[in-house]
Amino acid sequence: AKLSRTQHSKIPFNKDISCFNGNIMWLVIAVGLVRAYLARGSYHGLYYSIEKPLNVCPLCHIPGIVPSSVVLTGFQVMSRVFLTWAVTHSVREVRWTVCYYFVTAWTVTEIIRYSFYTFSLLNHLPYLIKWARYTFFIVLYPMGVTGELLTIYAALPYVQKTGLYSVTLPNKYNFSFDYYTFLILIMISYIPLFPQLYFHMIRQRKKVLGHVEDYSKVE
Amino acid sequence: MDALALEAAGGKKVANGAAVAAPLPPPAPVKRKPAKKAKKAVVFFEVEILDAKTKDKLCFLDKVEPNATIGEIKSMFHKSHPQWYPARQSIRLDPKGKSLKDEDVLQHLPVGTTATFYFRDLGAQISWVTVFLTEYTGPLVIYLMFYFRVPFIYAPKYDFTTSKHWVVHLACMCHSFHYVKRLLETLFVHRFSHGTMPLRNIFKNCTYYWGFAAWMAYYINHPLYTPPIYGEQQIRLALIIFLFCQIGNFSIHIALRNLRPPGSKTRKIPYPTKNPFTWIFLLVSCPNYTYELGSWLGFTVMTQCLPVAFFTLVGFIQMTVWAKGKHRSYLKEFRDYPPLRSPILPFIL
């Protein structure tokens, strides 16, 4: 965190704006979700109220502005884009039900995360935000991952039935692709990848929150 | 005495009578002084080796000959630390600097009579020859397994059947020829600069070669394979391109081999020879990669198979990275390097 402070002072002003905008987007989603739920009294059809901002949000992730590992952030961005476009948007049937777990998890995580970045850039980071960022993930990451896996799993039968995004032989390019198998491989890939991300955050937590005396108030 | 000390400190020329800095590294022993203790008038070096990260003293060598090479020092270090064989030692003057070469001579380095070197463990090493042989034998064997339709790959009714398309047989011959050529070149043609590479490379490289070979072979030898749209014409043209580039690639390998005497690691600028296939050196620094790209383009057109196109593309990207690196090091090392040359594609890349 010491290093990131000096890095932040060199970052030009417009990056603060982008972080701020990222925050706004997720707040929009959160507000939209809450309002729609209160209006309809149930969660059915909630998806459509947030579809547009949800699909755009993952694309707005800005690598390189904040000092996170490019590889880890890259994986996160890819998985977000994949979940929103390649699964939720493509397979109607999952839109009404299971996808809310990961949407909620993402929304809360991202609001906290963007607040953390925004405040860090402005060099006025309230300890509460930092604590939230490095503590909420303990519940939100598993919740989000479960939600993502459930969503993909729910999409499987429909993908198999309709042959979505799949190419079969024979064809003149002598190529084939089975989206159903691909989704299963993606699910399996969570097994090595998720623990790495999770334990990386736990290690970060020990490092950052461990030195309470040194970093309690950023002023 | 003074003249010799000066000489030991970096090969500076000495004006004094007997001890002149001759082109040959070992200084001529001065016979002026009476040899009371039969001492050779040569200043021995002391070498201390520190760990590059922790700066711990790992080894101290005294009475090191001034004309000792880094390679010899590595052998001496290996004796005190048997787990670090010379191939995995990186010896450098600066903890974050470049590795010194095995041929570097101690007294020509900018060190005092007590030399301090920093050591870095390169990790387990494996010889280039071993890696090449393993990574090229895989595709040869794997492709043939798909060609002969060994059980558990395709539906059981196709086991051990042969394709009815003659282009499939041709493709098998070309693919197998390509990898047999590579194996023979590894054994008899190539002269490697480095003896070894990190052990984990063999897993990475084999996954790449074996994986892609299986992926391509699956489709080309599939019972539902569709032969090229333009039939015989397309296949014939592709075969000509493939063979032309195979001969070209081989010619370049021979030309590069002849630049370097056996057992040496000299580097020279390659030039066109009498062989017309080497005239491409006029335009390209690494024509072996150019011809390799051409071969795989030929194979892609011959089989009209998208996975082959992907393999060609990925290989091209990797070879371009290597060619650019090689081109850059040529430019750095040789001031008179021909300016017309591009790394891999004439005038383009």
Interface residues (C-beta under 8 A of the other chain):
Chain A: L169 P170 N171 K172 Y173 N174 F175 S176
Chain B: Y219 I220 H222 L224 Y225 T226 I229 T303 Q304 C305 L306 P307
